[in-house]
Amino acid sequence: MEPVSHLFTAENQPLLRQFGGLLDAAGLRAAMLMLRMGLYRQTRSGTLAVGAAALAGRLRRST
């Protein structure tokens, strides 16, 4: 989404940058960023799964 970040509102551009930082982070740092941003899935189990993936360092940018 970064190539079209200029189309985001001024309020959402920092969130996009934070999300990019989340994808570059690993382990506890990634999980803490996720919590700080307030990211969640539609179900509690989905949110826990993404949190576990963050802790395991499995959230990454595609290359």
ABEGO torsion letter per residue (X at the ends): XAAAAAABBAAAAAAAAAAAAAAABBEAAAAAAAAAAGBBBABAAAAAAAAAAAAAGABBBBX
